[in-house]
Amino acid sequence: MWINTSTLFHRYNACVNVTGSAAAAVDFRPDASASPQQIVQYWIDRLISRPIAQDKKRVLLEALGQRTGSDAQRRVVQLIVSMPEYQLC
């Protein structure tokens, strides 16, 4: 079974570990011209591939703030991979 209480916990931890790793295969280099809204939408599109509720998007924008560097983007990705929408994609 792909998702149950045990596998969900391990899947979440694996995703956070991969995105938190400095050697992660994910490219967190920011586009210098991208706004925080564009960055959040980019990661939603890339990781979930469907719209999410506006209140959840707002949380991601607040987490990013005006920081668009790789560490800030990594935190946003970690939040996205912890969302139920990601777990079901």
ABEGO torsion letter per residue (X at the ends): XABBAAAAAAAAAAAAAAAABAABABBABBBAABBAAAAAAAAAAAAAGBBBBAAAAAAAAAAAEABABAAAAAAAAAAAAABAAAAAX
